[in-house]
């Protein structure tokens, strides 16, 4: 009979959320065990954030050199770039991270895990018990039921960011962040790219101006963007995939990349043994402190969308603190959303449409970046846009969005305003460095003054 191993906390999954929480809890004196079936640090470290942003940086620099005045386009040396990518993912070896867990006194169990009733986890041939169990199993790519797709073979983000040679051509199914980031990246490295999206715009859940501006940029790079179109069938002939679209046209490509979204990884982890069923979004539902039940917590992607690494880290910080002494409320109103394309798309809070759907009386101001000074000193492409959404009567900032250079850095100004429930007048009257893109906030503030008047 297998003996029970007792801990203070058992964490199922060591992606960003699980590993981060484990180290925090161990540092506070908790006896912690983590269970991992794949690689420590998970999707972000090996197949998402780290490799993709590494591969995006050279093509971003290339784009800057093309748009900057008096400069020549920088050369892109793919062998050196891919070698550096491999260093960034530690050649897919997680032994350093395993060593850090061991150094922190955290027990690592490499196995499939499932819940087996309250306070109990079965991991391979081991039984781990603890008064607090944390579910951090992450998410996985959604594979749509397209005729012939399985037989023809396809890529997800994992294969796309792990390439050793740039393919000749690719068709991306879906037009979300994965498709546009990796599509633009691979196009700038030399691949022919088509993006097929069922919606009539890119990023339909964001402010329309963002998707419109990005579509223009992608097409300027030579990417074919097919909107209001679905993939109906995929077949394979040798090394070529044939893709039949809903409008009756057909295209060929070396690879098809599925990028229609992700879903929480909850199948087979034993939720039913603790009386839990996935919510409407497929995730584990938690309360305002991160609890999924008595002595049970859930963090990161497994709780449902949005699937962001920074959200996973935020969950881990809050829940690790709450296991010690419940005091932190999860407040996700100010979760930033960034797409690291050229231009960058950034948003936080609600869009104008989302606010109106909630019955909020709002005002929304939009500012073309041509009205700022910084774009003219930065590059010859002055396009870009900033948007601010506020509650009409109080002026409270509810949402913001921007498309243009470096928006991932200054969207956090609006995030602070949303978190602190500040009126837009605080941004209007803040002294911003000149010339910067951040000055959009005081310009938008004055536009809102006009609208309110």
Order of alpha helices (4+ residues) and beta strands (2+ residues): beta-alpha-beta-alpha-alpha-alpha-alpha-beta-beta-beta-beta-beta-alpha-alpha-beta-alpha-beta-alpha-beta-beta-beta-beta-beta-beta-beta-beta-alpha-beta-beta-alpha-beta-alpha-beta-beta-alpha-alpha-alpha
